[in-house]
Amino acid sequence: MGYYLNNEDPYLKYLEVVNGTYFIDKSVILTEIIPLIRTSQKYVCITRPRRFGKTTMANMIGAFFSKACESADVFDSLAIAGDSGYSLHLNQYNVIYIDFSDMDDACRDYHSFIGRIKKRLKRDLRDAYPKISFDEDSTISEDLLCINQKTREQFIFILDEWDMVFGLNFISDEERRQYLLFLKVLLRDRFYVAFAYMTGIMPIAKYSSGTELNNFLEYTMASEEKYSEYFGFTEIEVSLLYSRYLSLEKNPHVTREGLRIWYNGYHTKSGGQVYNPRSVIAALINNNLGNYWTSSGPYDEISYYISQNVDAVRDDLALMVSGIPVSAKVREYAAASMNLTTRDEIFSAMVVYGFLNYENGSVSIPNRELMEKFDDMLMRESSLGYVHRLSVQSERMLKATKAGDTSAMAEILEYAHNIEIPLLSYNHEVELTAIINLVYLAARDSYRVVRENKGGTGYVDFLFYPAVNKNDDCIVLELKVDDSAEHAVAQIKNKKYALAFAPKPGEPLMYTGRRLAVGIGYDRKSKKHECMVEILAD
């Protein structure tokens, strides 16, 4: 067993996943890979955001094909076992598996990074083929060519985190070009390659001439439908996991709807919805809906992208935090640039890294897990100007609403209107909606805020469901442009919007606090806001 050649680590790592409580069988992807072996379509690159199962998939592919292990004990019980090519391909190949994120903490330059990989792979090949006479100063590709010529053996290459070098600040652009040349020489038009599978976050971008790896077929979440169902969890798979959770958990605190709100929201090219798999599993294991992004990394990264051109994205952020998608021209390869300058480049990078969803030409914040990170950033980053200042006012706005202090509410809304808001001109209710989201941003710490939701006999603008304290006030909020706050409250009562907080037949009462009807009116001629808060009778 070598370090990269025929190493059993992928099998052992995948075995741990299979033995997990919330394992989902994705082995059917192998039925699409097997026909590509030893064909001109044998080069595949699949890219996805972090935490979407890329490495687990790479380990599964390695465990299935590699001669390093006998993995029938795992795969005999999986879906791939029913395929006609199952036994013909199981553990029948030499597999070279390289995880490019696996580097020594002493690595400080490109030559030590790539030199370590070359040295280990060369040693693996020479140990595995001791009877072959290799030239002392030959390259890796020359050694592989020699092996193929002498034995006719071919290799499957699995390259995980292939794009790692493009995120390392100690590697120069010239060294990145050298890296692409290394991959080209190693893989392109080589008969010793039976199949090559690369995975990472970045697509194979136009880093240079674009010719080094143009033999690879690329599959990204936003632009290609193929392989979509194998990365992330589908609705059906999450329902299966949730049923398993209910059968195991004696005192379940996670709801099926909660999983959807917190971790769904990503869309594939085909329009299918997928969940963040790592967070779903963490929530079920911990019996708690929460934010399972690392505490500092995502905030820092979101802030980094936005800081590249705050002026270009500030207004779009105000809309997206309000749940309103904004149009964008997402080009995933643009994320490879370390110098993001334009609005579309910034959003492209955020889609590639999973911070935004992309669907039908628009970007949006996918779910509550990510929305919390954006909320946190808006509260902390003064560089966001009016968006930040309105967010800071949001704690005061929630307190004033609960206290029925309509004067303070109107004052905050006047403040929102009078500061520089180039996009939100208040000509439409959607713009007023965006402002309301910002001035109630702090409410999301204790409420599940839902826009344009069914309530009673119609659709209400906002419902505030208590999420922390079920005895807290339930809030129904209706907006009116060129109409009065009194009419907004009357509509809330006439259409019985507060029934949204009532339990379904046979279920216990979930929310026991007051029901507050909140009406907000804006007059475009006088440019004045009017607020009204009324406690609804039970």
Secondary structure, DSSP 8 states (H G I E B T S, - for coil): --SSBT-SHHHHHHHHHHTSTT----TTHHHHHGGGTTSTT-EEEEE--TTSSHHHHHHHHHHHHBTT---HHHHTTSGGGGSTTHHHHTT-BEEEEEETT---TT--SHHHHHHHHHHHHHHHHHHH-TTS---TT--HHHHHHHHHHHH---EEEEEETTTGGGG-TTS-HHHHHHHHHHHHHHHTT-TTEEEEEEEESS----SSSS-TTTTSEEEETTT--TTGGGSSB-HHHHHHHHHHHHHH-SS----HHHHHHHH--EE-TTS-EEB-HHHHHHHHHHTS----S-SSHHHHHHHHHHHTTHHHHHHHHHHHHTT--EE----GGGGG-SS--SHHHHHHHHHHTTSSEEETTEEE--SHHHHHHHHHHHHH-GGGTHHHHHHHTHHHHHHHHHHT-HHHHHHHHHHHHHS--SS--SSSHHHHHHHHHHHTGGGGGTEEEEEEEEETTEEEEEEEEESS-TTS-EEEEEEEESS-HHHHHHHHHHTTGGGGGS--TTS-----S-EEEEEEEEETTTTEEEEEEEE---
